[in-house]
Amino acid sequence: MKITVNGEAVETAAGTLAALLEELGQGEARVATAVNEDFVPMGAREARTLAPGDRVEIVSPRQGG
């Protein structure tokens, strides 16, 4: 299915947000995620299903000052 990840079109077979993160090599990464502008906490990623056209944002935390 076709979705958008961080503004780029992506073809994926992942059915859940957790599976998408694994597919993208970010399964163990500490990142913030949102689907269609709704925040998805880490514990809910396995249950959050994806559909064609979904917009996913994956953001890595940064430190600085």
N, C-alpha and C positions, 0 to 999 in steps of 0.2 A: 504494500500500500504506500501511497505517497503522503508524506507529512512534511512539515517545516520544522527544522531544528535550528535555533538561533539565527533565524532569518534565511536559511538555505534549504532548498528542496532536497529531501532525502527519500530514497526508496528503502523500505524496511519490511521485514517479515515479523517483527516484534509485535506481540499482542498486548503487552503491558509496558508501562513506563520502566519498570525494573528490567524487563527483557531488553528494552531499547538501550538503557544505560550499559548493560552487559555487552550488547552488540557494538556499541561505540567505544568499548574499552574503559568505561567509567563506572563499572559496577561497584567497585570498592571505594571509589573516590568520594570525598566529603564535598558534596555540591548541593546547591539549592535548585529545586526544580519547580516548574509551573507548566500546566497544560491549559491552553486557551485562556491565559492570563490568571488562572486560579492556582495558587500555591499548593503544591503536593508535598506533604512532609515525608521524610524517609520511610516511616512505618507504613505509609499508605501506597507506596509505589507499586508493590506487587499486585494490589487490587485495582489500581487505576488502569483501565483498559484504554487502548488507543483506537482511533477511527480515522479513515482517510480524511485528509484535510486538516487534522489537528495541528496546532501550533505549540511546539515544545520549546521551553527556554531552560537551559542548563547553565548555571552560574557558579564559578569557583570563587571561594572567599579569598580576599587579598588582605595582606597586612601592610601597614605603612603608617606614616605619621607625618 
